[in-house]
Amino acid sequence: MKRFHVNVRVKNLQESAAFYTALFATPPTVLKEDYAKWMLEDPRINFAISLHPENAGIEHLGIQVESEEELAEVYGNLKSAKGAIREEGKCTCCYAKSEKSWITDPQGVDWEAFYTFGEATVYGEGANARTKEPEAAIAH
């Protein structure tokens, strides 16, 4: 079986380890002065952080669940992580119908917790809408 791996460069390892320990509801399986790793089974992922204060960050990450009950559990973990939660609720985003909430980790990396319950024919609606650029703006 394959395992998804993510490594996030962080500014403060202790602060970030505390954040992710709360978010994942489990301590790291490896914890060093400049590195922490969680070998998670639920969600199944190899998640690592390494100390790189001069070059931190990525776009965003997420935890996708398979039921509303699992979403409630992950939402509880977001609350334990002690960040500002942005509840988006039911939405259309990335050609899917979902319910989601967001939190930002200590480096400024956005995390979404979401449950997808259907497909959509558009990228998004409302705050998630993607406007099409005029053909002239796309041509080079």
The first five atom37 places (N, CA, C, CB, O) and aatype in JSON, in Angstrom:
{
  "aatype": [12, 11, 1, 13, 8, 19, 2, 19, 1, 19, 11, 2, 10, 5, 6, 15, 0, 0, 13, 18, 16, 0, 10, 13, 0, 16, 14, 14, 16, 19, 10, 11, 6, 3, 18, 0, 11, 17, 12, 10, 6, 3, 14, 1, 9, 2, 13, 0, 9, 15, 10, 8, 14, 6, 2, 0, 7, 9, 6, 8, 10, 7, 9, 5, 19, 6, 15, 6, 6, 6, 10, 0, 6, 19, 18, 7, 2, 10, 11, 15, 0, 11, 7, 0, 9, 1, 6, 6, 7, 11, 4, 16, 4, 4, 18, 0, 11, 15, 6, 11, 15, 17, 9, 16, 3, 14, 5, 7, 19, 3, 17, 6, 0, 13, 18, 16, 13, 7, 6, 0, 16, 19, 18, 7, 6, 7, 0, 2, 0, 1, 16, 11, 6, 14, 6, 0, 0, 9, 0, 8],
  "atom_mask": [
    [1, 1, 1, 1, 1],
    [1, 1, 1, 1, 1],
    [1, 1, 1, 1, 1],
    [1, 1, 1, 1, 1],
    [1, 1, 1, 1, 1],
    [1, 1, 1, 1, 1],
    [1, 1, 1, 1, 1],
    [1, 1, 1, 1, 1],
    [1, 1, 1, 1, 1],
    [1, 1, 1, 1, 1],
    [1, 1, 1, 1, 1],
    [1, 1, 1, 1, 1],
    [1, 1, 1, 1, 1],
    [1, 1, 1, 1, 1],
    [1, 1, 1, 1, 1],
    [1, 1, 1, 1, 1],
    [1, 1, 1, 1, 1],
    [1, 1, 1, 1, 1],
    [1, 1, 1, 1, 1],
    [1, 1, 1, 1, 1],
    [1, 1, 1, 1, 1],
    [1, 1, 1, 1, 1],
    [1, 1, 1, 1, 1],
    [1, 1, 1, 1, 1],
    [1, 1, 1, 1, 1],
    [1, 1, 1, 1, 1],
    [1, 1, 1, 1, 1],
    [1, 1, 1, 1, 1],
    [1, 1, 1, 1, 1],
    [1, 1, 1, 1, 1],
    [1, 1, 1, 1, 1],
    [1, 1, 1, 1, 1],
    [1, 1, 1, 1, 1],
    [1, 1, 1, 1, 1],
    [1, 1, 1, 1, 1],
    [1, 1, 1, 1, 1],
    [1, 1, 1, 1, 1],
    [1, 1, 1, 1, 1],
    [1, 1, 1, 1, 1],
    [1, 1, 1, 1, 1],
    [1, 1, 1, 1, 1],
    [1, 1, 1, 1, 1],
    [1, 1, 1, 1, 1],
    [1, 1, 1, 1, 1],
    [1, 1, 1, 1, 1],
    [1, 1, 1, 1, 1],
    [1, 1, 1, 1, 1],
    [1, 1, 1, 1, 1],
    [1, 1, 1, 1, 1],
    [1, 1, 1, 1, 1],
    [1, 1, 1, 1, 1],
    [1, 1, 1, 1, 1],
    [1, 1, 1, 1, 1],
    [1, 1, 1, 1, 1],
    [1, 1, 1, 1, 1],
    [1, 1, 1, 1, 1],
    [1, 1, 1, 0, 1],
    [1, 1, 1, 1, 1],
    [1, 1, 1, 1, 1],
    [1, 1, 1, 1, 1],
    [1, 1, 1, 1, 1],
    [1, 1, 1, 0, 1],
    [1, 1, 1, 1, 1],
    [1, 1, 1, 1, 1],
    [1, 1, 1, 1, 1],
    [1, 1, 1, 1, 1],
    [1, 1, 1, 1, 1],
    [1, 1, 1, 1, 1],
    [1, 1, 1, 1, 1],
    [1, 1, 1, 1, 1],
    [1, 1, 1, 1, 1],
    [1, 1, 1, 1, 1],
    [1, 1, 1, 1, 1],
    [1, 1, 1, 1, 1],
    [1, 1, 1, 1, 1],
    [1, 1, 1, 0, 1],
    [1, 1, 1, 1, 1],
    [1, 1, 1, 1, 1],
    [1, 1, 1, 1, 1],
    [1, 1, 1, 1, 1],
    [1, 1, 1, 1, 1],
    [1, 1, 1, 1, 1],
    [1, 1, 1, 0, 1],
    [1, 1, 1, 1, 1],
    [1, 1, 1, 1, 1],
    [1, 1, 1, 1, 1],
    [1, 1, 1, 1, 1],
    [1, 1, 1, 1, 1],
    [1, 1, 1, 0, 1],
    [1, 1, 1, 1, 1],
    [1, 1, 1, 1, 1],
    [1, 1, 1, 1, 1],
    [1, 1, 1, 1, 1],
    [1, 1, 1, 1, 1],
    [1, 1, 1, 1, 1],
    [1, 1, 1, 1, 1],
    [1, 1, 1, 1, 1],
    [1, 1, 1, 1, 1],
    [1, 1, 1, 1, 1],
    [1, 1, 1, 1, 1],
    [1, 1, 1, 1, 1],
    [1, 1, 1, 1, 1],
    [1, 1, 1, 1, 1],
    [1, 1, 1, 1, 1],
    [1, 1, 1, 1, 1],
    [1, 1, 1, 1, 1],
    [1, 1, 1, 1, 1],
    [1, 1, 1, 0, 1],
    [1, 1, 1, 1, 1],
    [1, 1, 1, 1, 1],
    [1, 1, 1, 1, 1],
    [1, 1, 1, 1, 1],
    [1, 1, 1, 1, 1],
    [1, 1, 1, 1, 1],
    [1, 1, 1, 1, 1],
    [1, 1, 1, 1, 1],
    [1, 1, 1, 1, 1],
    [1, 1, 1, 0, 1],
    [1, 1, 1, 1, 1],
    [1, 1, 1, 1, 1],
    [1, 1, 1, 1, 1],
    [1, 1, 1, 1, 1],
    [1, 1, 1, 1, 1],
    [1, 1, 1, 0, 1],
    [1, 1, 1, 1, 1],
    [1, 1, 1, 0, 1],
    [1, 1, 1, 1, 1],
    [1, 1, 1, 1, 1],
    [1, 1, 1, 1, 1],
    [1, 1, 1, 1, 1],
    [1, 1, 1, 1, 1],
    [1, 1, 1, 1, 1],
    [1, 1, 1, 1, 1],
    [1, 1, 1, 1, 1],
    [1, 1, 1, 1, 1],
    [1, 1, 1, 1, 1],
    [1, 1, 1, 1, 1],
    [1, 1, 1, 1, 1],
    [1, 1, 1, 1, 1],
    [1, 1, 1, 1, 1]
  ],
  "atom_positions": [
    [[0.84, -1.18, 0.0], [0.0, 0.0, 0.0], [0.88, 1.25, 0.0], [-0.95, 0.0, 1.21], [1.93, 1.28, 0.65]],
    [[0.46, 2.25, -0.71], [1.19, 3.5, -0.8], [0.78, 4.44, 0.32], [0.96, 4.17, -2.17], [-0.33, 4.33, 0.85]],
    [[1.66, 5.35, 0.68], [1.39, 6.33, 1.73], [1.75, 7.71, 1.19], [2.17, 6.01, 3.04], [2.85, 7.89, 0.66]],
    [[0.87, 8.66, 1.33], [1.12, 10.04, 0.92], [2.1, 10.68, 1.9], [-0.21, 10.85, 0.86], [1.95, 10.53, 3.11]],
    [[3.1, 11.4, 1.38], [4.1, 12.06, 2.22], [4.09, 13.56, 1.97], [5.51, 11.48, 1.96], [4.06, 14.02, 0.83]],
    [[4.11, 14.31, 3.04], [4.18, 15.77, 2.97], [5.24, 16.22, 3.97], [2.79, 16.45, 3.28], [5.28, 15.72, 5.09]],
    [[6.09, 17.16, 3.56], [7.04, 17.77, 4.48], [6.87, 19.28, 4.38], [8.52, 17.33, 4.16], [7.02, 19.85, 3.3]],
    [[6.57, 19.91, 5.49], [6.36, 21.36, 5.55], [7.55, 21.98, 6.26], [5.03, 21.71, 6.27], [7.93, 21.55, 7.35]],
    [[8.14, 22.99, 5.66], [9.22, 23.74, 6.3], [8.6, 24.72, 7.29], [10.1, 24.5, 5.25], [7.68, 25.47, 6.94]],
    [[9.09, 24.73, 8.54], [8.48, 25.54, 9.6], [9.47, 26.52, 10.2], [7.91, 24.64, 10.7], [10.68, 26.32, 10.12]],
    [[8.95, 27.57, 10.79], [9.77, 28.6, 11.44], [10.11, 28.23, 12.87], [9.05, 29.94, 11.41], [11.22, 28.51, 13.33]],
    [[9.18, 27.61, 13.59], [9.36, 27.25, 15.0], [8.87, 25.82, 15.18], [8.6, 28.25, 15.95], [7.67, 25.57, 15.14]],
    [[9.81, 24.89, 15.39], [9.43, 23.48, 15.45], [8.55, 23.17, 16.66], [10.67, 22.62, 15.49], [7.57, 22.43, 16.52]],
    [[8.86, 23.71, 17.82], [8.08, 23.42, 19.02], [6.63, 23.89, 18.86], [8.72, 24.08, 20.24], [5.7, 23.15, 19.18]],
    [[6.45, 25.1, 18.38], [5.1, 25.65, 18.17], [4.34, 24.82, 17.13], [5.18, 27.12, 17.73], [3.16, 24.52, 17.31]],
    [[5.02, 24.47, 16.05], [4.38, 23.7, 14.99], [4.07, 22.27, 15.43], [5.26, 23.69, 13.75], [3.02, 21.74, 15.08]],
    [[4.97, 21.65, 16.18], [4.73, 20.29, 16.68], [3.5, 20.28, 17.59], [5.97, 19.75, 17.43], [2.71, 19.35, 17.53]],
    [[3.35, 21.3, 18.42], [2.16, 21.39, 19.28], [0.89, 21.55, 18.44], [2.3, 22.57, 20.27], [-0.13, 20.93, 18.73]],
    [[0.96, 22.38, 17.4], [-0.2, 22.6, 16.52], [-0.62, 21.29, 15.85], [0.13, 23.67, 15.46], [-1.79, 20.92, 15.9]],
    [[0.34, 20.59, 15.23], [0.0, 19.36, 14.5], [-0.36, 18.22, 15.44], [1.17, 18.95, 13.61], [-1.17, 17.37, 15.07]],
    [[0.22, 18.18, 16.64], [-0.18, 17.17, 17.62], [-1.65, 17.34, 17.96], [0.69, 17.28, 18.9], [-2.38, 16.36, 18.08]],
    [[-2.09, 18.58, 18.11], [-3.52, 18.85, 18.37], [-4.36, 18.54, 17.14], [-3.72, 20.31, 18.81], [-5.41, 17.91, 17.26]],
    [[-3.92, 18.98, 15.98], [-4.7, 18.77, 14.76], [-4.91, 17.29, 14.47], [-4.0, 19.44, 13.57], [-6.01, 16.87, 14.1]],
    [[-3.85, 16.48, 14.63], [-3.94, 15.06, 14.35], [-4.38, 14.23, 15.55], [-2.61, 14.56, 13.85], [-4.62, 13.03, 15.43]],
    [[-4.49, 14.87, 16.72], [-4.9, 14.21, 17.96], [-3.97, 13.06, 18.34], [-6.32, 13.68, 17.83], [-4.41, 12.06, 18.9]],
    [[-2.67, 13.22, 18.05], [-1.67, 12.22, 18.42], [-0.29, 12.87, 18.38], [-1.74, 10.98, 17.47], [-0.04, 13.75, 17.56]],
    [[0.61, 12.43, 19.26], [1.97, 13.0, 19.24], [2.77, 12.46, 18.06], [2.71, 12.68, 20.56], [2.39, 11.46, 17.46]],
    [[3.89, 13.11, 17.72], [4.72, 12.63, 16.62], [5.34, 11.28, 16.96], [5.82, 13.65, 16.3], [5.59, 10.96, 18.12]],
    [[5.6, 10.48, 15.92], [6.27, 9.2, 16.1], [7.79, 9.4, 16.15], [5.9, 8.22, 14.97], [8.51, 8.56, 16.7]],
    [[8.27, 10.49, 15.57], [9.67, 10.88, 15.65], [9.7, 12.35, 16.02], [10.43, 10.62, 14.29], [9.01, 13.17, 15.41]],
    [[10.5, 12.7, 17.03], [10.64, 14.1, 17.43], [12.1, 14.38, 17.74], [9.74, 14.43, 18.66], [12.66, 13.82, 18.68]],
    [[12.71, 15.24, 16.94], [14.11, 15.64, 17.1], [14.15, 17.15, 17.3], [14.97, 15.21, 15.86], [13.11, 17.8, 17.29]],
    [[15.33, 17.69, 17.48], [15.48, 19.13, 17.67], [15.01, 19.94, 16.47], [16.92, 19.45, 17.96], [14.51, 21.05, 16.62]],
    [[15.16, 19.36, 15.27], [14.82, 20.09, 14.05], [13.86, 19.34, 13.15], [16.08, 20.41, 13.28], [13.74, 19.67, 11.96]],
    [[13.15, 18.33, 13.68], [12.32, 17.48, 12.83], [11.26, 16.76, 13.67], [13.2, 16.45, 12.07], [11.52, 16.34, 14.8]],
    [[10.08, 16.64, 13.1], [9.03, 15.83, 13.71], [8.29, 15.11, 12.59], [8.04, 16.71, 14.57], [8.15, 15.64, 11.49]],
    [[7.83, 13.89, 12.88], [7.11, 13.12, 11.87], [5.96, 12.38, 12.52], [8.06, 12.13, 11.14], [6.09, 11.82, 13.61]],
    [[4.83, 12.39, 11.83], [3.65, 11.64, 12.24], [3.39, 10.59, 11.18], [2.41, 12.58, 12.42], [3.19, 10.92, 10.01]],
    [[3.4, 9.32, 11.56], [3.04, 8.22, 10.66], [1.59, 7.87, 10.98], [4.01, 6.95, 10.82], [1.32, 6.98, 11.78]],
    [[0.69, 8.56, 10.35], [-0.72, 8.45, 10.68], [-1.41, 7.36, 9.88], [-1.41, 9.76, 10.44], [-1.09, 7.13, 8.71]],
    [[-2.34, 6.7, 10.5], [-3.17, 5.7, 9.83], [-4.53, 6.28, 9.47], [-3.34, 4.47, 10.71], [-5.19, 5.77, 8.56]],
    [[-4.97, 7.32, 10.17], [-6.28, 7.92, 9.91], [-6.18, 9.42, 10.12], [-7.37, 7.31, 10.83], [-6.3, 9.86, 11.26]],
    [[-5.97, 10.23, 9.11], [-5.86, 9.85, 7.71], [-4.5, 9.2, 7.44], [-6.06, 11.08, 6.79], [-3.51, 9.52, 8.09]],
    [[-4.47, 8.28, 6.47], [-3.26, 7.54, 6.16], [-2.29, 8.46, 5.43], [-3.57, 6.28, 5.31], [-2.46, 8.77, 4.24]],
    [[-1.28, 8.89, 6.15], [-0.31, 9.84, 5.58], [0.98, 9.79, 6.39], [-0.89, 11.27, 5.56], [0.97, 9.54, 7.6]],
    [[2.05, 10.05, 5.72], [3.34, 10.28, 6.37], [3.53, 11.78, 6.32], [4.54, 9.48, 5.67], [3.83, 12.33, 5.26]],
    [[3.37, 12.45, 7.43], [3.46, 13.89, 7.47], [4.67, 14.29, 8.29], [2.18, 14.51, 8.06], [4.83, 13.85, 9.43]],
    [[5.53, 15.11, 7.7], [6.74, 15.54, 8.39], [6.9, 17.05, 8.31], [7.98, 14.84, 7.8], [6.43, 17.69, 7.37]],
    [[7.56, 17.61, 9.33], [7.92, 19.03, 9.29], [9.41, 19.11, 9.57], [7.1, 19.87, 10.34], [9.96, 18.35, 10.36]],
    [[10.08, 20.05, 8.9], [11.5, 20.24, 9.12], [11.81, 21.72, 9.24], [12.32, 19.6, 7.98], [11.16, 22.56, 8.62]],
    [[12.79, 22.03, 10.05], [13.12, 23.41, 10.39], [13.83, 24.11, 9.23], [13.98, 23.46, 11.65], [14.96, 23.75, 8.89]],
    [[13.17, 25.1, 8.63], [13.72, 25.94, 7.55], [13.11, 27.33, 7.7], [13.41, 25.32, 6.12], [12.28, 27.72, 6.88]],
    [[13.5, 28.08, 8.71], [12.84, 29.37, 8.96], [12.97, 30.37, 7.83], [13.39, 29.97, 10.2], [12.16, 31.3, 7.74]],
    [[13.97, 30.22, 6.97], [14.17, 31.18, 5.89], [13.32, 30.87, 4.66], [15.63, 31.21, 5.5], [13.22, 31.71, 3.76]],
    [[12.7, 29.7, 4.6], [11.98, 29.32, 3.39], [10.77, 28.44, 3.74], [12.92, 28.58, 2.41], [10.69, 27.29, 3.31]],
    [[9.84, 28.98, 4.52], [8.73, 28.19, 5.02], [7.5, 28.28, 4.12], [8.36, 28.63, 6.42], [7.3, 29.28, 3.43]],
    [[6.69, 27.22, 4.13], [5.36, 27.29, 3.56], [5.1, 26.5, 2.29], [0.0, 0.0, 0.0], [6.02, 26.11, 1.57]],
    [[3.81, 26.27, 2.04], [3.28, 25.66, 0.83], [1.9, 26.26, 0.58], [3.2, 24.09, 0.96], [1.47, 27.13, 1.34]],
    [[1.19, 25.84, -0.45], [-0.12, 26.38, -0.81], [-1.16, 26.1, 0.27], [-0.59, 25.8, -2.14], [-1.42, 26.97, 1.1]],
    [[-1.76, 24.93, 0.29], [-2.62, 24.5, 1.38], [-2.69, 22.99, 1.4], [-4.04, 25.12, 1.26], [-2.39, 22.32, 0.41]],
    [[-3.1, 22.47, 2.52], [-3.24, 21.04, 2.71], [-4.64, 20.77, 3.22], [-2.16, 20.48, 3.69], [-5.35, 21.7, 3.6]],
    [[-5.03, 19.52, 3.23], [-6.37, 19.24, 3.72], [-6.53, 17.83, 4.2], [0.0, 0.0, 0.0], [-5.74, 16.93, 3.9]],
    [[-7.59, 17.65, 4.97], [-7.99, 16.33, 5.42], [-9.4, 16.11, 4.89], [-7.93, 16.19, 7.0], [-10.35, 16.78, 5.29]],
    [[-9.51, 15.15, 3.98], [-10.81, 14.81, 3.4], [-11.35, 13.61, 4.15], [-10.69, 14.5, 1.87], [-10.63, 12.64, 4.41]],
    [[-12.63, 13.69, 4.51], [-13.27, 12.61, 5.25], [-14.34, 11.96, 4.39], [-13.88, 13.13, 6.56], [-14.7, 12.49, 3.33]],
    [[-14.85, 10.83, 4.84], [-15.83, 10.08, 4.06], [-17.25, 10.18, 4.59], [-15.43, 8.65, 4.0], [-18.16, 9.59, 4.02]],
    [[-17.45, 10.93, 5.7], [-18.8, 11.04, 6.26], [-18.91, 12.32, 7.08], [-19.14, 9.81, 7.13], [-17.91, 12.93, 7.47]],
    [[-20.14, 12.72, 7.33], [-20.38, 13.89, 8.18], [-19.89, 13.64, 9.6], [-21.87, 14.26, 8.18], [-19.45, 14.57, 10.28]],
    [[-19.97, 12.39, 10.07], [-19.49, 12.05, 11.41], [-17.98, 12.25, 11.5], [-19.86, 10.6, 11.76], [-17.49, 12.79, 12.49]],
    [[-17.25, 11.81, 10.49], [-15.8, 12.02, 10.47], [-15.47, 13.51, 10.4], [-15.17, 11.27, 9.29], [-14.49, 13.95, 11.0]],
    [[-16.27, 14.27, 9.67], [-16.04, 15.71, 9.57], [-16.18, 16.35, 10.95], [-17.02, 16.35, 8.57], [-15.39, 17.23, 11.3]],
    [[-17.17, 15.93, 11.73], [-17.34, 16.46, 13.08], [-16.12, 16.14, 13.95], [-18.63, 15.89, 13.73], [-15.7, 16.96, 14.76]],
    [[-15.56, 14.95, 13.78], [-14.37, 14.56, 14.54], [-13.18, 15.44, 14.17], [-14.03, 13.09, 14.28], [-12.48, 15.94, 15.05]],
    [[-12.95, 15.62, 12.87], [-11.82, 16.44, 12.43], [-12.04, 17.9, 12.84], [-11.63, 16.34, 10.9], [-11.09, 18.6, 13.2]],
    [[-13.28, 18.36, 12.79], [-13.59, 19.73, 13.22], [-13.21, 19.9, 14.7], [-15.09, 20.05, 13.0], [-12.71, 20.96, 15.09]],
    [[-13.46, 18.89, 15.51], [-13.05, 18.93, 16.91], [-11.54, 19.06, 17.04], [0.0, 0.0, 0.0], [-11.05, 19.76, 17.93]],
    [[-10.8, 18.38, 16.17], [-9.34, 18.5, 16.18], [-8.91, 19.91, 15.79], [-8.72, 17.48, 15.22], [-7.94, 20.44, 16.35]],
    [[-9.61, 20.53, 14.85], [-9.29, 21.92, 14.49], [-9.43, 22.82, 15.71], [-10.21, 22.42, 13.34], [-8.59, 23.69, 15.94]],
    [[-10.49, 22.63, 16.47], [-10.71, 23.44, 17.67], [-9.56, 23.26, 18.67], [-12.05, 23.07, 18.33], [-9.14, 24.22, 19.3]],
    [[-9.06, 22.02, 18.81], [-7.95, 21.74, 19.73], [-6.65, 22.39, 19.28], [-7.75, 20.24, 19.87], [-5.77, 22.66, 20.1]],
    [[-6.52, 22.64, 17.99], [-5.29, 23.23, 17.45], [-5.18, 24.72, 17.76], [-5.23, 23.01, 15.95], [-4.15, 25.33, 17.49]],
    [[-6.21, 25.31, 18.32], [-6.19, 26.7, 18.82], [-5.87, 27.74, 17.76], [-5.2, 26.82, 19.92], [-5.09, 28.66, 18.01]],
    [[-6.47, 27.6, 16.6], [-6.34, 28.62, 15.57], [-7.7, 29.18, 15.24], [0.0, 0.0, 0.0], [-8.72, 28.65, 15.7]],
    [[-7.74, 30.23, 14.47], [-9.01, 30.81, 14.03], [-9.6, 29.91, 12.95], [-8.81, 32.27, 13.5], [-9.0, 29.71, 11.9]],
    [[-10.78, 29.38, 13.23], [-11.46, 28.49, 12.27], [-12.38, 29.33, 11.39], [-12.27, 27.38, 13.01], [-13.16, 30.14, 11.89]],
    [[-12.28, 29.11, 10.09], [-13.15, 29.78, 9.14], [-14.12, 28.73, 8.59], [-12.33, 30.47, 7.98], [-13.73, 27.87, 7.8]],
    [[-15.36, 28.8, 9.02], [-16.36, 27.83, 8.6], [-16.94, 28.25, 7.26], [-17.49, 27.7, 9.66], [-17.62, 29.27, 7.15]],
    [[-16.66, 27.47, 6.26], [-17.19, 27.76, 4.93], [-18.54, 27.09, 4.74], [-16.21, 27.29, 3.85], [-19.38, 27.59, 3.97]],
    [[-18.77, 25.98, 5.42], [-20.04, 25.26, 5.3], [-20.16, 24.56, 3.96], [0.0, 0.0, 0.0], [-19.17, 24.19, 3.34]],
    [[-21.4, 24.39, 3.53], [-21.65, 23.73, 2.24], [-21.25, 24.69, 1.13], [-23.15, 23.3, 2.1], [-21.59, 25.88, 1.17]],
    [[-20.53, 24.18, 0.14], [-20.02, 25.03, -0.92], [-19.75, 24.21, -2.18], [-18.74, 25.76, -0.46], [-19.75, 22.98, -2.16]],
    [[-19.52, 24.93, -3.27], [-19.06, 24.32, -4.51], [-17.64, 24.83, -4.73], [-20.0, 24.67, -5.73], [-17.4, 26.03, -4.82]],
    [[-16.72, 23.9, -4.82], [-15.32, 24.25, -5.01], [-14.61, 23.08, -5.67], [-14.63, 24.62, -3.66], [-14.87, 21.93, -5.34]],
    [[-13.73, 23.37, -6.6], [-12.94, 22.34, -7.29], [-13.83, 21.29, -7.95], [-12.0, 21.66, -6.3], [-13.54, 20.09, -7.89]],
    [[-14.89, 21.74, -8.59], [-15.83, 20.88, -9.31], [-16.48, 19.85, -8.4], [-15.12, 20.18, -10.44], [-16.8, 18.74, -8.84]],
    [[-16.68, 20.2, -7.14], [-17.29, 19.28, -6.18], [-18.2, 20.04, -5.22], [-16.21, 18.5, -5.39], [-17.99, 21.22, -4.94]],
    [[-19.2, 19.34, -4.73], [-20.07, 19.84, -3.66], [-19.47, 19.33, -2.36], [-21.58, 19.38, -3.84], [-19.29, 18.12, -2.19]],
    [[-19.16, 20.23, -1.46], [-18.49, 19.86, -0.22], [-19.02, 20.67, 0.95], [-16.99, 20.04, -0.34], [-19.73, 21.66, 0.78]],
    [[-18.66, 20.22, 2.13], [-18.81, 21.01, 3.34], [-17.42, 21.11, 3.92], [-19.84, 20.36, 4.37], [-16.72, 20.1, 4.05]],
    [[-16.99, 22.34, 4.28], [-15.61, 22.49, 4.73], [-15.43, 23.63, 5.71], [-14.7, 22.7, 3.56], [-16.24, 24.56, 5.79]],
    [[-14.36, 23.52, 6.44], [-13.87, 24.57, 7.33], [-12.37, 24.67, 7.13], [-14.23, 24.27, 8.83], [-11.72, 23.74, 6.66]],
    [[-11.83, 25.82, 7.49], [-10.41, 26.1, 7.3], [-9.77, 26.54, 8.61], [-10.2, 27.18, 6.21], [-10.43, 27.1, 9.48]],
    [[-8.46, 26.26, 8.74], [-7.65, 26.78, 9.83], [-6.27, 27.05, 9.25], [-7.59, 25.76, 11.05], [-5.88, 26.42, 8.26]],
    [[-5.54, 27.96, 9.84], [-4.2, 28.29, 9.37], [-3.2, 27.9, 10.45], [-4.07, 29.8, 9.03], [-3.38, 28.23, 11.62]],
    [[-2.15, 27.18, 10.05], [-1.13, 26.74, 11.02], [-0.19, 27.89, 11.35], [-0.34, 25.53, 10.46], [-0.3, 28.97, 10.77]],
    [[0.75, 27.69, 12.29], [1.64, 28.78, 12.71], [2.5, 29.39, 11.61], [2.52, 28.3, 13.78], [2.97, 30.51, 11.77]],
    [[2.74, 28.68, 10.49], [3.52, 29.24, 9.38], [2.69, 30.01, 8.39], [4.26, 28.16, 8.66], [3.23, 30.67, 7.5]],
    [[1.35, 29.94, 8.52], [0.49, 30.56, 7.54], [-0.01, 29.6, 6.48], [0.0, 0.0, 0.0], [-0.59, 30.04, 5.49]],
    [[0.2, 28.29, 6.66], [-0.3, 27.29, 5.72], [-1.76, 27.02, 6.04], [0.54, 25.97, 5.79], [-2.11, 26.68, 7.17]],
    [[-2.61, 27.17, 5.04], [-4.03, 26.91, 5.23], [-4.31, 25.41, 5.14], [-4.87, 27.67, 4.19], [-3.77, 24.71, 4.29]],
    [[-5.16, 24.95, 6.05], [-5.63, 23.57, 6.08], [-7.13, 23.58, 5.93], [-5.2, 22.84, 7.4], [-7.81, 24.39, 6.56]],
    [[-7.66, 22.69, 5.1], [-9.1, 22.55, 5.0], [-9.49, 21.17, 5.51], [-9.58, 22.77, 3.56], [-8.81, 20.18, 5.25]],
    [[-10.6, 21.12, 6.22], [-11.22, 19.86, 6.61], [-12.51, 19.81, 5.8], [-11.48, 19.76, 8.19], [-13.33, 20.72, 5.88]],
    [[-12.68, 18.73, 5.01], [-13.84, 18.75, 4.12], [-14.42, 17.37, 3.87], [-13.46, 19.37, 2.83], [-13.74, 16.35, 3.93]],
    [[-15.71, 17.38, 3.58], [-16.48, 16.2, 3.21], [-17.1, 16.49, 1.86], [-17.57, 15.83, 4.3], [-17.86, 17.45, 1.72]],
    [[-16.8, 15.67, 0.86], [-17.34, 15.84, -0.48], [-18.53, 14.9, -0.66], [-16.26, 15.57, -1.57], [-18.43, 13.7, -0.41]],
    [[-19.66, 15.49, -1.09], [-20.88, 14.69, -1.22], [-21.48, 14.74, -2.61], [-21.9, 15.15, -0.21], [-22.59, 14.25, -2.82]],
    [[-20.77, 15.32, -3.57], [-21.29, 15.35, -4.93], [-20.35, 16.07, -5.87], [0.0, 0.0, 0.0], [-19.39, 16.71, -5.46]],
    [[-20.66, 15.96, -7.16], [-19.88, 16.62, -8.2], [-20.56, 17.92, -8.61], [-19.7, 15.7, -9.42], [-21.75, 18.11, -8.35]],
    [[-19.8, 18.8, -9.24], [-20.33, 20.06, -9.76], [-19.79, 20.26, -11.17], [-19.95, 21.27, -8.82], [-18.74, 19.72, -11.52]],
    [[-20.5, 21.05, -11.96], [-20.07, 21.3, -13.34], [-19.24, 22.58, -13.45], [-21.28, 21.4, -14.26], [-18.74, 22.89, -14.53]],
    [[-19.09, 23.31, -12.34], [-18.28, 24.54, -12.33], [-17.2, 24.4, -11.27], [-19.16, 25.79, -12.05], [-17.33, 23.6, -10.34]],
    [[-16.12, 25.18, -11.41], [-15.03, 25.14, -10.43], [-15.56, 25.53, -9.06], [-13.88, 26.08, -10.85], [-15.28, 24.86, -8.07]],
    [[-16.32, 26.62, -9.0], [-16.84, 27.07, -7.71], [-17.93, 28.1, -7.86], [0.0, 0.0, 0.0], [-18.18, 28.61, -8.95]],
    [[-18.57, 28.38, -6.74], [-19.62, 29.4, -6.68], [-19.33, 30.3, -5.49], [-21.04, 28.75, -6.56], [-18.63, 29.89, -4.56]],
    [[-19.84, 31.5, -5.51], [-19.63, 32.43, -4.4], [-18.17, 32.75, -4.22], [0.0, 0.0, 0.0], [-17.49, 33.15, -5.17]],
    [[-17.67, 32.59, -2.99], [-16.28, 32.91, -2.68], [-15.3, 32.04, -3.46], [-16.03, 32.76, -1.2], [-14.14, 32.42, -3.64]],
    [[-15.75, 30.87, -3.92], [-14.87, 29.95, -4.65], [-14.96, 30.09, -6.16], [-15.19, 28.53, -4.27], [-14.33, 29.33, -6.88]],
    [[-15.72, 31.05, -6.64], [-15.9, 31.21, -8.09], [-14.57, 31.58, -8.73], [-16.97, 32.28, -8.4], [-13.8, 32.37, -8.18]],
    [[-14.32, 31.02, -9.87], [-13.13, 31.35, -10.65], [-13.62, 32.04, -11.91], [-12.26, 30.07, -10.99], [-14.36, 31.47, -12.7]],
    [[-13.19, 33.28, -12.09], [-13.62, 34.01, -13.28], [-12.74, 33.62, -14.45], [-13.58, 35.54, -13.04], [-11.53, 33.42, -14.29]],
    [[-13.34, 33.51, -15.62], [-12.58, 33.2, -16.83], [-11.94, 34.47, -17.35], [-13.48, 32.56, -17.91], [-12.56, 35.54, -17.39]],
    [[-10.68, 34.34, -17.74], [-9.98, 35.48, -18.32], [-10.37, 35.6, -19.79], [-8.45, 35.33, -18.17], [-10.62, 34.58, -20.45]],
    [[-10.42, 36.81, -20.32], [-10.7, 36.99, -21.74], [-9.66, 36.26, -22.58], [-10.74, 38.49, -22.11], [-8.5, 36.15, -22.18]],
    [[-10.07, 35.77, -23.73], [-9.17, 35.04, -24.62], [-7.89, 35.82, -24.93], [-9.88, 34.69, -25.91], [-6.81, 35.25, -24.99]],
    [[-8.02, 37.14, -25.11], [-6.85, 37.97, -25.44], [-5.84, 37.96, -24.3], [-7.28, 39.4, -25.75], [-4.63, 38.03, -24.55]],
    [[-6.31, 37.88, -23.05], [-5.41, 37.89, -21.91], [-4.66, 36.57, -21.79], [-6.18, 38.17, -20.62], [-3.57, 36.53, -21.21]],
    [[-5.22, 35.49, -22.31], [-4.59, 34.18, -22.21], [-3.56, 34.0, -23.32], [-5.66, 33.06, -22.26], [-2.53, 33.37, -23.1]],
    [[-3.82, 34.52, -24.51], [-2.9, 34.36, -25.64], [-1.59, 35.09, -25.37], [-3.55, 34.88, -26.95], [-1.57, 36.15, -24.73]],
    [[-0.51, 34.51, -25.85], [0.82, 35.15, -25.66], [1.34, 35.64, -26.97], [1.83, 34.17, -25.03], [2.43, 36.21, -27.03]]
  ]
}
